[in-house]
Amino acid sequence: MEAIARGSLRGEQLTHAARASRLGVTIVLWRSDPRVLSWVAEGLRESRLRPAVLLVHVNESRETELTDCVRTTFAGAAEVVRVTSSAENKGFASAHNVLLAAAFNDDGCDAVIVLNPDVRLHPGAIGRLADFLPDAATMATPLLELADPETLLPEGRIDSAGIRWTRTARHLDALQGRPVDEAPARPTRVEGISGACLAVTRAAYNSMVAASGEFFDAAFHAYREDAELALRADALHIDRWLVPDAHALHVRRLRGTERGGSAYIDYLGVRNRFLIAFKHGRRRPGSPVLALARDLVVAGGVLMRERSSLPALRDAWRLRSSMRAKGRSFRAQARGRPHV
C-alpha cells in the first residue's frame, strides 16, 4: 500500500486532552459555483459542533448584491458570520492570511479550519478535529473523499489523505483514487496537508508567522501553497496529522495529476514548482539530483510543447531573488526558535 506517513501507514495516536475549544473557519471565494456553496454551507449548519466564527472573503467583488448573497448562503453556519470582499483578486494565500489573522487575533480562536468552497464537512468532522487538536503547534486534516461534480454525492474514493512527496520533489495527494476503506484507521502523521481542508492551532499559526512573517506564502497566488507550507512546518517541527474519523467530501473538478486539464493550473504548477525550488533549494524533499532532473524536464516541456506556460517560467525567474531571500530569512528565524 502507498506510504503516506514518512514511509509507513502505521497510525500514531496522540494521548493529550482536547483544548481547541473555540474553533473558526475561513473560506475564500473566487468564481465559486452557488450550488456547491450552498452544499458547503449546509454541511457547516449540520455540524454537531458549531464553529464560533466563519470568515468568508469574496475575491474580485465590491458588489453588495454578491456579498449579500454569500451572507444569505452562509447564514447560521457559525455563531458569527462575517463576509468581506475586494475589487482585486487577492488569491488564495493572501486572502486566507488576512482571515486567519482576524480569526486568531480578533476573534480569539484556539484553532481555525482553512476550508475550500467546494469541501463539505460531515456533521461530526469539526468536533473530531477539535477533540484531536492539542494546545500545541499542530496542523490536521480530515480524510477527504471525492464527490461527483454533478450530483455532489460521495464516490467512495479518496481525494486526499494528506500530502506526500516523490523523489523528484513532486507533491501528490496521498492515496488519491483508492477506495475509502483503504484509509488508515487511526490518526497518522503525514508529510503535508491539502489546503482544501487544513486545521491549524494557534500555537502552530503563531510559530509560522513569527518565523515567516506570514502563514501561507503570499507569492503563491494559488496551488502548491500547501506543499510549500508543509516544508516550513517541518523545519519548525510543527506536527501534521491525518484524522481519518473526521471526514469530508471534496468536489475536485480537475482529477488526478496529469497535465493539460487546465492552462491556468498548468501555469501555476510550473511557476510554483520553481518558486519552491528557489526558496528551499536542496532542502526540497526527495533526491536533489532527481529533483533537478525533473526541473529540467518541466522546463524543457514548456519550451518544446506547453508554450502557454512560458509566462510561468518568466515569472518564477523574475521572483528568484526574492524567494531565495525569503528562504534564507525563514531558515535563520527557524534556527533561532525552540521546538514547539
C-alpha positions in Angstrom: 0.0 0.0 0.0 1.1 3.5 -0.8 3.1 5.1 2.1 1.7 8.4 3.4 3.3 8.8 6.9 7.0 9.1 6.4 7.3 5.6 4.9 4.5 3.9 6.8 0.8 3.8 7.2 1.1 2.9 10.9 -1.3 5.0 12.9 0.0 7.1 15.7 -2.5 8.1 18.4 -1.9 11.2 20.5 -2.6 11.0 24.2 -3.4 14.6 25.0 -6.6 16.1 26.2 -8.6 18.3 23.7 -8.1 22.0 24.1 -9.4 23.5 20.8 -12.5 24.9 22.5 -13.1 27.9 20.2 -12.8 27.0 16.6 -13.2 29.1 13.5 -13.5 28.5 9.8 -12.1 30.6 6.9 -13.3 30.4 3.3 -12.0 32.3 0.2 -14.3 32.6 -2.9 -13.4 33.2 -6.5 -15.9 32.4 -9.2 -17.5 29.8 -7.0 -20.5 27.7 -8.0 -23.5 28.9 -6.0 -25.0 25.4 -6.0 -21.8 24.0 -4.5 -21.5 26.9 -2.0 -25.0 26.1 -0.7 -23.9 22.4 -0.3 -20.8 23.5 1.7 -22.9 25.8 3.9 -25.4 23.1 4.6 -22.6 20.9 5.9 -21.5 23.6 8.3 -25.0 24.2 9.6 -25.4 20.4 10.2 -22.2 20.3 12.2 -22.5 18.8 15.7 -20.0 21.4 16.9 -20.9 24.8 15.6 -17.9 27.0 14.6 -17.5 30.1 16.8 -16.8 32.2 13.8 -16.9 31.9 10.0 -14.9 34.4 8.0 -15.6 34.5 4.2 -13.7 36.6 1.7 -15.1 37.2 -1.8 -12.2 38.0 -4.3 -12.9 40.3 -7.2 -16.1 42.0 -6.0 -17.3 45.0 -4.3 -20.9 44.3 -5.3 -23.3 44.5 -2.4 -25.6 42.0 -4.2 -23.0 39.3 -4.4 -21.8 39.7 -0.8 -25.4 39.8 0.4 -26.0 36.6 -1.5 -22.9 35.0 0.2 -24.2 36.2 3.6 -27.5 34.6 3.0 -25.9 31.4 1.8 -23.8 31.0 5.0 -26.4 32.4 7.4 -26.5 30.2 10.5 -23.3 28.3 9.6 -21.5 29.6 12.7 -22.2 31.7 15.8 -20.8 34.7 13.9 -20.5 35.0 10.1 -18.6 37.9 8.5 -18.2 38.4 4.8 -15.7 40.7 3.2 -14.8 41.4 -0.4 -12.2 43.2 -2.6 -12.1 44.5 -6.1 -8.9 42.7 -6.8 -8.3 39.0 -6.7 -6.0 38.7 -3.6 -5.5 35.0 -4.3 -6.0 32.0 -2.0 -2.8 32.6 0.1 -3.1 36.3 0.7 -6.8 36.3 1.4 -6.6 33.4 3.9 -3.6 35.1 5.6 -5.9 38.1 6.3 -8.8 35.9 7.5 -6.5 33.8 9.7 -5.1 36.9 11.4 -8.6 38.1 12.1 -9.7 34.7 13.4 -6.8 34.3 15.8 -6.1 37.9 16.8 -9.5 39.5 16.8 -11.9 36.6 17.4 -9.7 34.7 19.9 -9.9 31.3 18.1 -7.9 28.4 19.5 -7.8 26.7 16.1 -9.0 27.5 12.6 -10.1 25.3 9.7 -9.0 26.6 6.3 -11.8 25.4 4.1 -12.2 25.3 0.3 -15.6 26.5 -1.0 -16.0 23.0 -2.6 -15.5 20.9 0.6 -18.4 19.7 2.7 -17.6 18.6 6.2 -19.5 15.7 7.6 -21.6 16.5 10.7 -19.0 15.1 13.2 -15.9 16.3 11.4 -15.4 19.7 13.3 -16.0 18.0 16.7 -13.5 15.2 15.9 -10.8 17.7 14.8 -11.4 19.8 17.9 -11.2 16.7 20.1 -7.9 15.8 18.4 -6.1 19.2 18.3 -3.9 19.9 21.3 -2.7 23.2 22.7 0.5 22.8 20.8 1.8 23.5 17.3 -0.2 21.1 15.2 -2.0 21.0 11.8 -4.5 18.4 11.0 -6.9 17.3 8.1 -9.9 15.1 7.8 -10.0 12.3 5.3 -11.2 13.9 2.0 -13.4 11.8 -0.2 -14.2 12.6 -3.8 -17.7 13.9 -4.6 -19.2 13.8 -8.0 -19.2 17.3 -9.5 -22.7 16.9 -10.9 -24.6 15.0 -8.2 -22.4 16.1 -5.2 -22.7 12.5 -3.9 -19.8 10.6 -2.4 -17.8 8.4 -4.9 -16.3 6.0 -2.3 -12.8 7.0 -3.4 -10.2 9.0 -1.5 -9.4 12.6 -2.7 -6.6 13.3 -0.2 -5.2 11.5 2.9 -2.5 14.2 3.3 0.3 15.2 1.0 3.3 13.0 0.1 6.5 13.9 -1.8 8.2 11.9 -4.5 11.9 11.5 -5.1 11.6 14.1 -7.9 10.2 16.8 -5.5 6.6 16.5 -6.8 3.9 16.6 -4.2 0.8 14.4 -4.6 -2.3 13.8 -2.6 -1.7 10.5 -0.7 -4.0 7.6 -1.6 -5.9 9.6 -4.2 -8.3 7.4 -6.1 -8.1 4.5 -3.7 -11.2 3.1 -2.0 -12.1 4.9 1.2 -11.8 1.8 3.2 -8.1 1.7 2.4 -7.5 4.8 4.5 -5.7 4.5 7.9 -7.9 3.5 10.8 -6.2 5.8 13.3 -4.7 9.3 13.3 -1.5 9.2 11.2 1.4 11.6 10.8 1.7 12.9 7.2 4.2 15.0 5.4 1.8 17.7 4.5 -1.9 18.7 4.4 -4.0 19.7 1.5 -5.1 23.3 1.5 -8.6 22.2 0.7 -9.2 21.5 4.4 -6.5 22.3 6.9 -6.9 22.8 10.6 -4.2 24.8 12.4 -3.8 25.5 16.1 -3.0 29.0 17.5 0.5 27.7 18.5 1.3 26.5 15.0 -0.1 29.7 13.4 2.0 31.9 15.8 5.1 29.9 15.2 4.8 30.0 11.5 4.0 33.8 11.4 6.9 34.6 13.8 9.4 32.7 11.6 8.0 33.7 8.2 6.0 36.9 8.6 3.1 35.1 7.0 1.2 31.8 7.2 0.8 30.9 3.6 3.5 32.4 1.3 1.7 35.2 -0.5 3.8 34.7 -3.6 1.8 31.5 -4.2 -1.4 33.1 -5.6 -2.9 29.6 -5.6 -1.8 26.0 -6.0 1.2 24.4 -4.2 0.9 26.9 -1.3 0.0 23.9 0.9 3.1 21.9 -0.2 5.4 24.9 0.5 3.7 25.4 3.9 4.5 21.8 4.7 8.2 22.4 4.2 8.3 25.3 6.6 6.1 23.3 9.1 8.7 20.5 9.0 11.5 22.9 9.7 9.6 24.3 12.7 8.7 20.8 14.0 5.0 21.5 13.6 3.2 18.2 13.5 0.9 17.3 10.6 -1.8 14.7 11.1 -4.5 12.9 9.1 -7.5 12.3 11.4 -9.5 9.7 9.4 -12.6 9.6 11.6 -13.1 13.2 10.7 -14.5 13.1 7.1 -15.3 15.5 4.3 -16.4 15.5 0.7 -14.4 17.4 -2.0 -15.7 18.3 -5.4 -12.4 18.2 -7.3 -13.2 19.2 -10.9 -9.6 18.5 -12.0 -8.9 14.9 -11.2 -5.6 13.2 -10.9 -2.2 14.8 -11.5 -1.9 14.7 -15.3 -1.0 18.0 -17.1 -3.2 19.6 -19.7 -6.5 19.7 -17.9 -6.4 23.4 -17.3 -4.0 26.0 -18.8 -4.2 28.1 -15.6 -3.4 25.1 -13.4 -0.5 24.2 -15.7 0.8 27.7 -15.4 0.6 27.7 -11.6 2.1 24.2 -11.4 5.2 25.3 -13.4 5.5 28.7 -11.7 5.1 27.4 -8.2 7.3 24.4 -8.6 10.2 26.7 -9.4 9.3 29.1 -6.6 9.6 26.2 -4.2 12.9 25.3 -5.8 14.3 28.8 -5.4 13.0 29.2 -1.9 14.1 25.9 -0.4 16.8 24.7 -2.8 18.4 21.4 -1.7 16.0 21.3 1.2 13.2 20.1 -1.0 12.1 16.6 -0.3 13.4 13.7 -2.4 16.7 13.4 -4.2 18.5 16.6 -5.2 19.7 15.0 -8.4 16.3 13.6 -9.4 14.6 16.9 -8.4 16.9 18.9 -10.6 16.4 16.4 -13.4 12.6 16.9 -13.1 13.1 20.7 -13.1 14.9 20.3 -16.4 12.2 18.1 -17.8 9.5 20.5 -16.8 11.3 23.5 -18.3 12.1 21.6 -21.5 8.4 20.5 -21.8 7.3 24.1 -21.5 9.9 25.3 -24.1 9.1 22.5 -26.6 5.3 21.8 -26.1 3.5 23.7 -23.4 4.4 27.1 -24.6 1.3 28.6 -22.9 3.2 28.2 -19.6 6.2 30.2 -20.8 5.0 33.2 -18.6 5.2 30.8 -15.6 9.0 30.3 -16.2 9.5 34.0 -16.7 7.5 34.9 -13.5 9.4 32.3 -11.5 12.8 33.5 -12.8 11.8 37.2 -12.0 11.0 36.2 -8.4 14.0 34.0 -7.9 16.0 36.6 -5.8 13.1 37.5 -3.5 12.2 33.8 -3.0 15.8 32.9 -2.1 15.8 35.9 0.3 12.6 34.6 1.9 14.1 31.2 2.3 17.3 32.5 3.9 15.3 34.7 6.3 13.0 31.9 7.3 15.8 29.4 7.9 17.6 32.0 10.1 14.5 32.6 12.1 13.7 28.8 12.4 17.2 28.0 13.7 16.8 30.6 16.5 13.4 29.3 17.6 12.8 26.5 20.2 11.0 23.3 19.1 7.2 23.8 19.5 
